[in-house]
Amino acid sequence: MAYSFVQYNGDGSTTSFAYGSIELFDNSEITHASQLKVYVDGVLKTVTTDYTVDTTNEEIDFVSAPASGTLIKIERDTQIASRYVDYTNNSIIEESVLDLDSNQLFFLIQELNDGLTNALTLDSDNYWNGQGYASRNCLPADTGSGWVTLQQMQDAIAGVDTATVDNATQWSFTGNGVLTDFTLTGLGLNIVAAQVWVWQNGVIQKPVTDYDIDNSGDDPVVQFVTAPASGDTIEIRSIHGTVTAIFDEVDGSIITDETIDPATKLKTSSGDNTRFIIIGSSGRVSTIAQLTHGHIQDFDSAVTGKSLDEFDDAAANISMGGNKITNLSSGASGSSDACTVAQMESHVSSSVGRQTKAGSMGVVGSGGFTTSSLGFQPSVITLIRKNSTGNYENASASFFGDHSGPVSALGESVEVQFFSNGFGFTPTNTGNTWYYVCYE
């Protein structure tokens, strides 16, 4: 709870705001207006010009309603440079004079307490606590451990002309195939990997992935993940300084869009690893991509590492160009699966040796012919007819196990039934001799 101020949020229409909860001097010579200060979003307002003081209702009446979302603060401002009461010898001390004198000190203590409560203070774990409020009116940092302002950071990103660099230092080393640590002597700053540029044989290295920083000593140490080979040239550069320019908030407009032409922009010599920055829709760096196959001559080696099942399904027929498909699995089971020669031969061999039986039925009368002595249930029956003149007429008809009912065959209606161990046969015309061949 604050003792010396009250706060409100503007809504664009309200003009009157009460201050009665703030205790003021009860003295006709010290006006309410002289004891109060009024702020809108941190800007001090002027009595009469911007607002008036209604002492009857204890309200601040704005000439124009503060805009919606603005912060209105009404605070008591007790005189601190001089005393309200100055005693003299033989003064007649009245109660009101004593109250005025003691209240000046009392009010000042309250205002100091409110100021301390709302100040930037240390938490119990020694972290500055901003209490969820934004900061303003800060100067740019001028040391490595200072607080960086938003403008300072934006200026560094944009690289504007007003940015200044205090110092740029470069170190050169030669690898020996064993050494991974390289000390940045004289830098004397705690840094992270992204704050230095590292080249190995002229190729820029990726922070954290290729190297990191150890700040445990007096100077930072660049630590390579893999020791540079003997004779490799290592160059490290650090740029540090201050930026004082001020400009609008960073957004995507600061980043210039660039259309990549694969025929030129991504074309590199064989073996090159090209890294480039991907900027997201927010205008911030999204990722650092690495191009490992930037030239068409690398295409075969890139595809070789892909399994056929990793490619998308074919959208049309595939021609083998007269070549064979080799080393195919013999596990085909579905009707649409490709099978091997061995699987096909095994299937054919399992079909060999199926039972067959043939016989003569003589002249078949109107009662037809029935046999249940085949020893197996036929799946196909072939009937051959010999007419009364002894001619076969090259006529035959085959019936399958799924047939039931009469059909027209050999110029007449024929009805065949399949039994568990034989079959039945009834022709329309009699007086002909019939032969049969049954297949299991």
Secondary structure by P-SEA (a helix, b strand, c coil): ccccbbbbbbcccccccccccccccccccccccccbbbbccccccccccccccccccbbbbbcccccccbbbbbbbbcccccccccccccccccaaaaaaaaaaaaaaaaaaaaaaaacccccccccccccccccccccccccccccccaaaaaaaaaccccccccbbbbbbbbbccccccccccccccccccccbbbbcccccccccccccccccccbbbbbbcccccccbbbbbbbbbbbbcccccccccccbbbbbbccccccccccbbbbbbbbbcccccccbbbbbccccccaaaaaaaaccccccccccbbbbcccccccccccccccccccccaaaaaaaaaaacccbbbbbbbccccccbbbbccccccccbbbbbbbcccccccccccccccccccccccccbbbbbbbccccbbbbbccccbbbbbcccc
